[in-house]
Amino acid sequence: MSSEKRPDKYLVCLALILLLPVAGIFYFFDPERLVLFPKCPLYVFTGLYCPGCGSQRAIHSMLHLRISDAFHYNLLLIPAFAFILYHLLRPFFSRLLNINLPDLVYNRRTPWIIFFIVVIFWILRNIRMIPFTWLAPV
C-alpha cells in the first residue's frame, strides 16, 4: 500500500494531543463511581454486554497500572492497546533494528480478523455459564 493512503504525521500528532485530556479525565475520574460517564445503551435496554462494555473502567484501571482489573473489565481492550502500540512503535523499531517489521494495520486481512475476534468475543461474553461468564465485565 502506498504511503499516500496512510495518515499524515500531523494528523497522528493531533490525535495524540487530543487523547491527552481524555486520558486525564479517565485517570482522575472513576467511571464506576461517577455518572459523568455514559452507560452502554445495549446493556441498559437488553441486559446484553457489547464488546466495549467495561472499557471505560478498564481504561481507568490501565492508567492506574491495575492491569489485572482491566482484564476483568474488558479482556479485549488489552490486546487492542497492544495492537495500537505496535502500530505506533513499528516504524521506530524497524529503523532501530534495521529490519522491516510487518505493518499489521494495513494488511488486507486485518479488518476481517479483528471483526471475527470482536464478534466471537461479543457472543462468548453473553453466554451465562462458566467459563464464559469470566468474559463479562465485573
Secondary structure, 3 states (H helix, E strand, C coil): CCHHHCCCHHHHHHHHHHHHHHHHHHHHCCCCCCCCCCCCHHHHHHCCCCCCCCHHHHHHHHHCCCHHHHHHHCCCHHHHHHHHHHHHHHHHHHHHHCCCCCCCCCCCCHHHHHHHHHHHHHHHCCCCCCCHHHHCCC
